[in-house]
């Protein structure tokens, strides 16, 4: 029945006196997952030197985590809905923490990459289940405040990651970017065992199963494409193996679409993905994340290998870039309310293209930091455009599915962006020479410019933060 405010309360919300303390613990856990995307970027050159990693292996250290995290996230959310989020939160946190230990003690590429995959599996279990817990522990205005805190923790993770990566890599060494997760994970796990309530899942008689095959198809397809892109720097972009892998990846995507139309409980709503608003919003989030991770990946190697800066100095130099990202994201709402999503997407991608062109044309630390900061400000605005465009015109009962699609391609973008720029700058990543870095930044600028044109044609006219269109 409606409450005194005239709204119908969520029957799955559970009153819990310790909900704010629980939110703090879940927020720190989510913060740790996001930090692990950017904290690795600063440490990559040192990992490569200590473990003798090839360029391909270095690229997979980043891509393996984001690919697994993104590919299994919707599946994790579905399982959390079915069995209740508590068990998945605890299991995911335990897997992530153990995988952090094995990553820190890794003595070669195989162990490190497998550990990163395991971290991604843990993150895909923990993140959607933790968010489900937050949504169900709060209601009304409290829920809005809780979600705001949750978003702020996730957003801060990327900025803190670059500084933390520099401090730890330049201090005790790169293994500590993983070891630091262990005490944090253990403490949060012990406290959540005591504090996180057993929120109910879907009754057994109403469960429709879990689409494991769908998750395998979409993750496998993306993995093949990324593998093709990583190897293209050595084999050639039009080499038979490269083309064959891309075709195989596309075939798995096609099989995924066919399967989603046939399975009783699909992983993703294919009809929803074909909507103009959802499709264009997903494209924007894919491009934004790909460009952002490319900045951190290329910039880390450039500043340390080509310019000779220490890991700590590199982390400090990236703080303006992280700050510009947050500034762009914060100003985006004000701008979007006045000009709409289409114009903001074009402006953000044009600014990204101009910023990326600066280190492509002028070598040096100052030009790198200034250019990438400008690019990051433009990219930061795209995250709001993507969410508002993809979710603003979706029915309330489908908003969770649409959000899952956006989150999945957010992580896929990170994997694809790293793979592309790694191949373009292949020679420079191994030798530290500047030519390959400049070429990679130039290609990224062209991609941003092309994405701006496509987004302008694709995004519905005048999408605003309220989700309306003109």
VONUGU-171098 format. One line per field, with one value per residue (C-alpha): x, y, z; residue number from 1. Coordinates in pm, 1 decimal. Layout:
VONUGU-171098
px = X;...
py = Y;...
pz = Z;...
k = NUM;...
end
This chain:
VONUGU-171098
px = 0.0;111.3;278.9;202.1;387.6;164.6;432.4;442.2;735.9;967.2;860.7;1216.3;1367.5;1485.4;1498.7;1847.9;1976.2;2338.1;2267.7;2495.6;2790.9;2717.1;2709.0;3052.0;3195.4;3037.8;3155.4;3515.2;3491.5;3366.1;3637.3;3896.2;3760.4;3777.4;4123.8;4251.5;4179.5;4406.1;4654.1;4803.9;4875.9;5154.9;5314.6;5315.4;5666.2;5810.3;5617.3;5751.4;6110.8;6096.3;5909.2;6037.8;5686.5;5624.8;5408.8;5119.7;5144.8;5157.4;4843.3;4661.8;4747.8;4504.2;4261.0;4215.5;4070.0;3836.1;3724.5;3628.4;3478.8;3259.6;3173.0;3044.4;2893.3;2537.4;2555.3;2668.4;2376.5;2133.3;2266.7;2246.7;1878.5;1809.5;1988.5;2012.9;2315.5;2479.7;2639.6;2765.0;2911.5;3106.3;3216.8;3320.6;3519.9;3696.4;3785.5;3911.6;4125.2;4284.4;4350.4;4521.7;4759.8;4847.2;4892.5;5137.1;5351.0;5335.2;5671.2;5570.4;5312.0;5087.9;5036.3;4987.1;4729.6;4537.3;4530.1;4393.9;4123.0;4034.9;4022.4;3779.1;3559.6;3553.3;3473.4;3189.6;3037.7;3092.9;3006.5;2648.3;2561.4;2692.0;2490.4;2181.5;2235.3;2258.2;1937.1;1751.7;1883.9;1758.4;1437.6;1314.8;1546.6;1786.8;1835.0;1924.4;2183.4;2324.1;2354.8;2525.4;2784.5;2826.1;2886.5;3131.1;3335.9;3356.5;3446.3;3719.5;3871.6;4009.1;4174.4;4322.7;4447.1;4703.6;4852.8;4842.6;5008.8;5293.3;5340.7;5341.8;5545.2;5801.3;5812.5;5781.6;5743.9;5474.5;5354.8;5212.1;4950.3;4795.9;4908.2;4735.0;4401.1;4457.3;4422.2;4145.3;3959.2;3997.1;3875.1;3575.1;3491.1;3493.2;3279.0;3030.8;2984.9;2857.2;2673.5;2533.9;2180.7;2062.3;1842.0;1593.4;1629.4;1368.7;1153.5;1263.0;935.2;977.1;1338.8;1398.8;1763.8;2086.4;2210.7;2567.0;2601.9;2510.5;2786.5;3036.4;2942.0;2968.0;3284.9;3443.6;3357.4;3506.2;3810.5;3880.5;3854.8;4089.2;4334.5;4327.3;4386.2;4675.3;4850.7;4788.6;5087.9;5317.1;5123.5;4970.8;4617.7;4512.4;4704.4;4493.2;4518.1;4404.8;4111.5;4018.8;4008.5;3790.4;3552.6;3539.7;3462.5;3185.1;3044.8;3025.3;2845.6;2595.7;2547.9;2490.9;2212.6;2045.3;2071.1;1926.6;1617.1;1565.9;1663.8;1390.9;1579.5;1821.0;2128.1;2051.4;1741.0;1836.3;1535.9;1651.3;2002.1;1867.0;1689.7;1855.0;1892.1;2040.6;2263.5;2405.6;2451.6;2636.5;2857.1;2945.6;3040.6;3249.1;3440.9;3479.4;3629.1;3849.4;3995.6;4039.8;4222.8;4433.4;4543.1;4657.3;4817.8;5012.0;5087.2;5236.2;5483.6;5563.0;5636.7;5843.2;6019.7;6048.9;6079.8;6255.6;6022.7;5987.8;5667.5;5587.4;5642.9;5426.7;5146.5;5167.1;5172.7;4852.1;4664.1;4568.4;4438.4;4226.3;4109.3;4010.7;3806.2;3610.8;3568.0;3431.6;3190.5;3068.8;3013.1;2841.0;2504.6;2490.6;2595.4;2367.0;2062.8;2121.4;2244.7;2133.8;2320.9;2397.6;2580.2;2762.0;2879.0;3015.1;3184.2;3333.1;3473.0;3608.9;3786.1;3921.3;4048.5;4220.3;4376.8;4506.6;4650.5;4879.7;5115.6;5088.1;5235.5;5456.7;5674.7;5751.6;5616.2;5434.6;5258.2;5163.0;5006.5;4828.0;4697.2;4580.5;4415.8;4214.0;4122.5;4022.0;3788.4;3607.7;3597.0;3466.6;3157.5;3080.0;2997.4;2687.5;2590.5;2611.2;2402.7;2138.9;2105.2;2094.0;1871.3;1662.7;1397.9;1385.6;1081.5;1142.8;1108.5;1388.0;1624.8;1825.9;1884.1;1984.6;2223.1;2379.1;2438.3;2605.3;2824.3;2930.7;3044.5;3213.5;3458.4;3477.8;3581.0;3875.3;3989.9;3952.6;4116.2;4421.5;4453.7;4433.6;4686.2;4919.1;4940.1;4985.8;5265.3;5411.6;5773.0;5781.1;5640.0;5940.3;6212.6;6087.7;6126.3;5879.8;5766.5;5521.8;5365.7;5303.5;5145.5;4919.3;4802.0;4737.0;4525.4;4333.8;4264.7;4129.5;3912.7;3772.5;3694.2;3521.0;3327.5;3208.9;3067.6;2897.2;2756.8;2612.4;2426.1;2317.2;2219.2;1851.9;1801.9;1822.1;1843.2;1858.4;1946.3;1579.1;1567.9;1332.8;1384.1;1286.4
py = 0.0;356.9;526.1;870.4;1036.7;870.8;641.4;265.7;139.6;-124.2;-455.1;-585.5;-302.2;-434.7;-203.7;-224.5;-7.9;-38.7;46.6;354.0;161.7;-116.8;136.6;262.7;-89.8;-167.4;169.0;97.6;-242.4;-81.9;183.1;-96.8;-253.7;74.1;160.3;-166.3;-41.1;265.3;169.1;-91.2;161.1;334.8;3.6;-161.0;-52.4;-186.2;-512.9;-559.0;-497.9;-721.2;-1013.7;-986.1;-939.1;-897.5;-615.8;-859.3;-973.5;-616.6;-533.3;-837.1;-733.9;-447.2;-605.4;-939.5;-765.2;-526.9;-791.2;-1043.5;-776.4;-641.1;-972.2;-1134.6;-832.9;-877.7;-1247.7;-1154.8;-916.2;-1181.9;-1436.4;-1175.2;-1120.2;-1492.9;-1601.7;-1273.2;-1042.3;-1128.6;-1456.1;-1311.9;-1003.2;-1219.0;-1472.6;-1202.5;-1014.6;-1335.1;-1424.7;-1072.8;-1065.9;-1407.0;-1315.8;-996.4;-1208.9;-1436.5;-1134.4;-979.5;-1293.7;-1371.6;-1465.7;-1459.3;-1359.0;-1665.4;-1638.9;-1262.0;-1271.6;-1563.2;-1368.0;-1063.4;-1278.9;-1408.8;-1051.7;-971.6;-1267.8;-1153.8;-797.1;-915.7;-1099.5;-826.2;-502.6;-569.8;-758.8;-472.6;-218.9;-439.4;-440.9;-61.3;-22.9;-262.0;-127.4;225.1;381.1;722.2;1018.3;802.8;582.6;883.4;996.5;644.9;612.2;950.5;834.0;509.3;694.1;934.5;645.7;481.9;807.1;887.3;541.2;620.5;942.1;788.9;487.4;682.9;845.3;524.1;338.1;590.1;589.0;209.9;135.8;402.7;288.6;-75.7;-191.4;-284.3;-603.8;-375.2;-237.3;-582.3;-657.6;-344.6;-504.9;-795.5;-628.2;-403.5;-701.2;-917.3;-644.6;-559.5;-928.8;-992.2;-684.9;-760.4;-1116.0;-958.1;-656.9;-734.3;-874.1;-1177.6;-997.2;-1234.5;-1343.9;-1454.6;-1737.2;-2079.1;-2139.7;-1813.0;-1859.5;-1891.7;-1989.5;-1808.7;-1747.3;-1873.2;-1946.5;-1588.6;-1459.6;-1700.2;-1594.6;-1218.2;-1240.9;-1487.9;-1272.9;-963.1;-1160.8;-1280.1;-926.1;-795.7;-1079.4;-987.7;-618.9;-686.6;-909.6;-673.2;-463.3;-758.3;-959.2;-667.3;-522.0;-708.1;-1029.6;-1347.2;-1435.4;-1088.0;-1085.0;-1442.7;-1365.8;-1059.2;-1264.0;-1535.2;-1274.2;-1131.8;-1483.1;-1526.2;-1191.3;-1308.4;-1634.8;-1430.5;-1230.0;-1545.1;-1713.1;-1410.4;-1428.2;-1796.3;-1841.6;-1824.0;-1586.3;-1385.4;-1214.2;-895.0;-761.5;-756.2;-540.8;-288.2;-283.1;-199.9;113.9;429.4;583.5;274.3;191.4;543.1;572.3;240.7;358.1;677.0;489.6;245.5;529.5;732.4;444.2;332.3;682.2;732.9;405.3;470.2;798.0;627.0;331.3;532.7;819.3;591.7;434.3;766.7;954.9;675.1;514.0;799.6;1095.0;912.8;1010.9;793.5;608.0;854.3;1156.7;994.6;942.8;1308.3;1425.0;1232.5;1411.4;1706.8;1453.2;1280.8;1617.5;1732.7;1414.6;1485.6;1852.6;1757.8;1510.2;1764.6;2042.1;1808.3;1822.7;2203.4;2206.6;1922.1;2090.5;2382.0;2231.4;1866.6;1538.1;1546.0;1879.1;1785.1;1454.1;1634.7;1898.8;1641.8;1427.1;1729.8;1846.9;1493.0;1491.0;1829.0;1726.8;1398.3;1577.9;1785.6;1499.8;1358.0;1676.9;1809.0;1582.8;1666.8;1635.5;1969.8;1919.6;1567.1;1678.6;1981.1;1792.0;1488.4;1707.7;1884.1;1550.3;1410.8;1704.4;1628.4;1256.6;1316.7;1488.2;1183.0;959.9;1163.8;1180.2;802.4;736.5;1000.2;890.4;516.4;525.6;839.8;688.9;336.0;208.8;193.4;-184.4;-213.8;44.8;-218.1;-417.4;-103.1;-1.9;-347.8;-309.1;29.0;-108.4;-406.9;-195.9;47.8;-230.1;-362.3;-14.6;-22.4;-356.3;-255.7;85.5;-67.7;-329.3;-77.9;174.1;-104.6;-236.8;106.5;196.3;-155.5;-60.0;230.3;21.9;-207.3;49.6;371.0;569.3;852.4;795.7;515.0;706.1;1008.7;789.9;620.0;951.3;1075.0;771.7;813.4;1176.2;1069.7;802.5;1062.0;1294.1;1015.4;912.0;1271.6;1272.2;935.7;1034.0;1352.8;1150.6;874.9;1036.5;1144.8;1518.8;1716.9;1437.2;1609.1;1493.7;1442.7;1189.2;1391.1;1476.1;1772.1
pz = 0.0;-52.7;242.0;382.4;95.6;-158.4;-297.4;-287.5;-81.3;-223.4;-70.1;-96.5;111.0;447.2;750.1;895.8;1179.8;1068.3;704.7;691.5;834.9;589.8;306.8;413.4;399.5;61.7;-72.4;30.0;-139.4;-462.5;-431.5;-419.4;-739.0;-931.2;-798.6;-943.6;-1297.0;-1280.6;-1007.1;-1240.8;-1517.8;-1325.8;-1227.1;-1571.8;-1679.8;-1351.6;-1381.4;-1731.0;-1623.2;-1313.0;-1467.5;-1824.4;-1963.5;-2335.4;-2469.1;-2515.7;-2154.9;-2026.1;-2221.9;-2084.4;-1726.9;-1779.6;-2025.4;-1847.2;-1541.6;-1722.4;-1973.8;-1705.8;-1481.3;-1762.5;-1925.1;-1607.9;-1433.7;-1562.0;-1476.8;-1126.8;-1089.8;-1206.2;-955.9;-678.9;-759.7;-754.9;-437.3;-251.3;-262.5;71.6;-30.5;-358.7;-188.4;56.8;-203.7;-451.9;-189.3;-82.9;-443.4;-515.8;-200.7;-262.1;-625.7;-509.1;-304.3;-596.3;-826.4;-580.8;-555.9;-928.9;-1078.5;-1444.7;-1700.9;-1666.6;-1291.5;-1305.6;-1586.6;-1431.4;-1104.8;-1284.7;-1442.6;-1094.7;-965.1;-1246.1;-1153.2;-791.1;-895.9;-1124.1;-827.6;-571.4;-753.9;-872.8;-553.9;-339.6;-539.5;-506.8;-130.6;-121.5;-321.4;-90.9;240.4;170.6;47.4;-64.5;-10.3;189.3;-115.7;-331.9;-76.8;-50.9;-428.3;-443.6;-189.9;-384.2;-711.8;-547.6;-406.9;-748.4;-921.5;-670.3;-718.4;-1061.1;-941.0;-626.8;-823.0;-1022.3;-712.4;-508.9;-795.3;-798.2;-421.1;-387.1;-699.8;-614.2;-249.4;-145.8;-507.3;-760.8;-579.7;-311.7;-549.8;-501.6;-144.8;-15.8;-107.2;132.0;475.7;344.4;195.7;504.8;743.6;523.8;484.0;861.2;927.4;648.7;775.3;1096.0;954.2;607.3;641.4;448.5;198.1;32.8;-327.1;-576.2;-437.0;-563.7;-745.1;-941.7;-1050.9;-1425.4;-1427.4;-1511.4;-1865.8;-1825.9;-2198.4;-2283.6;-2055.3;-2211.8;-2566.8;-2513.5;-2303.0;-2544.9;-2847.0;-2687.9;-2575.1;-2930.3;-3066.3;-2798.1;-2864.8;-3233.7;-3160.6;-2922.8;-3176.9;-3468.0;-3367.4;-3445.3;-3706.9;-3898.5;-3893.1;-4208.4;-4141.3;-4189.8;-3820.6;-3714.3;-3955.2;-3865.3;-3494.1;-3550.8;-3768.0;-3501.6;-3237.4;-3454.5;-3498.8;-3121.7;-3095.0;-3358.8;-3170.6;-2854.3;-3022.0;-3153.2;-2814.5;-2631.5;-2852.0;-2772.2;-2408.5;-2145.4;-1915.0;-2135.5;-1997.9;-2193.1;-2361.5;-2732.0;-2819.2;-2562.3;-2706.6;-3053.8;-2933.1;-3061.4;-2715.8;-2551.9;-2849.5;-2877.0;-2500.9;-2495.8;-2782.8;-2593.8;-2275.4;-2479.1;-2646.5;-2327.6;-2133.1;-2422.6;-2461.0;-2086.8;-2028.9;-2338.9;-2176.5;-1857.2;-2035.6;-2293.3;-2057.0;-1793.9;-2035.0;-2202.3;-1880.3;-1728.3;-2024.8;-2273.7;-2031.4;-1747.9;-1463.1;-1153.5;-1072.1;-792.1;-1016.2;-1285.4;-1034.8;-930.7;-1292.0;-1354.8;-1075.0;-1302.0;-1553.4;-1287.7;-1155.3;-1503.6;-1547.2;-1230.6;-1326.1;-1666.9;-1509.8;-1253.6;-1509.2;-1754.4;-1579.2;-1596.8;-1962.8;-2066.2;-1913.2;-2149.8;-2475.9;-2459.3;-2482.8;-2854.1;-2841.1;-2519.3;-2668.1;-2973.7;-2760.0;-2523.5;-2802.2;-2992.3;-2676.1;-2629.4;-2988.5;-2947.9;-2618.3;-2756.0;-3057.4;-2832.6;-2724.0;-3076.0;-3221.3;-2940.1;-2728.8;-2367.1;-2015.6;-2007.3;-2340.1;-2230.6;-1901.9;-2050.9;-2352.6;-2159.1;-1894.3;-2164.1;-2320.4;-1980.4;-1916.0;-2240.5;-2169.2;-1817.0;-1957.4;-2171.9;-1877.1;-1794.3;-2162.7;-2186.2;-1875.1;-1950.4;-2312.5;-2247.4;-1938.5;-1981.4;-2211.0;-2069.9;-1881.4;-1503.0;-1498.4;-1757.2;-1610.8;-1425.0;-1743.0;-1934.5;-1654.8;-1671.5;-2044.8;-1992.8;-1711.4;-1921.6;-2214.6;-1975.9;-1885.9;-2243.7;-2356.4;-2116.7;-2256.8;-2621.6;-2575.6;-2410.8;-2685.0;-2969.7;-2839.2;-2727.4;-3082.3;-3237.4;-2995.5;-2995.7;-3071.6;-2827.9;-2543.2;-2568.9;-2647.3;-2484.3;-2807.4;-2862.3;-3221.3;-3148.0;-2858.5;-3078.5;-3346.0;-3089.1;-2945.0;-3298.7;-3384.4;-3056.8;-3152.1;-3492.6;-3327.9;-3085.7;-3377.9;-3571.1;-3260.6;-3222.7;-3575.3;-3525.5;-3184.3;-3333.9;-3594.9;-3356.5;-3024.8;-3015.8;-3032.5;-2711.2;-2456.1;-2120.0;-1769.7;-1699.0;-1976.5;-2198.6;-2561.2;-2767.2
k = 1;2;3;4;5;6;7;8;9;10;11;12;13;14;15;16;17;18;19;20;21;22;23;24;25;26;27;28;29;30;31;32;33;34;35;36;37;38;39;40;41;42;43;44;45;46;47;48;49;50;51;52;53;54;55;56;57;58;59;60;61;62;63;64;65;66;67;68;69;70;71;72;73;74;75;76;77;78;79;80;81;82;83;84;85;86;87;88;89;90;91;92;93;94;95;96;97;98;99;100;101;102;103;104;105;106;107;108;109;110;111;112;113;114;115;116;117;118;119;120;121;122;123;124;125;126;127;128;129;130;131;132;133;134;135;136;137;138;139;140;141;142;143;144;145;146;147;148;149;150;151;152;153;154;155;156;157;158;159;160;161;162;163;164;165;166;167;168;169;170;171;172;173;174;175;176;177;178;179;180;181;182;183;184;185;186;187;188;189;190;191;192;193;194;195;196;197;198;199;200;201;202;203;204;205;206;207;208;209;210;211;212;213;214;215;216;217;218;219;220;221;222;223;224;225;226;227;228;229;230;231;232;233;234;235;236;237;238;239;240;241;242;243;244;245;246;247;248;249;250;251;252;253;254;255;256;257;258;259;260;261;262;263;264;265;266;267;268;269;270;271;272;273;274;275;276;277;278;279;280;281;282;283;284;285;286;287;288;289;290;291;292;293;294;295;296;297;298;299;300;301;302;303;304;305;306;307;308;309;310;311;312;313;314;315;316;317;318;319;320;321;322;323;324;325;326;327;328;329;330;331;332;333;334;335;336;337;338;339;340;341;342;343;344;345;346;347;348;349;350;351;352;353;354;355;356;357;358;359;360;361;362;363;364;365;366;367;368;369;370;371;372;373;374;375;376;377;378;379;380;381;382;383;384;385;386;387;388;389;390;391;392;393;394;395;396;397;398;399;400;401;402;403;404;405;406;407;408;409;410;411;412;413;414;415;416;417;418;419;420;421;422;423;424;425;426;427;428;429;430;431;432;433;434;435;436;437;438;439;440;441;442;443;444;445;446;447;448;449;450;451;452;453;454;455;456;457;458;459;460;461;462;463;464;465;466;467;468;469;470
end
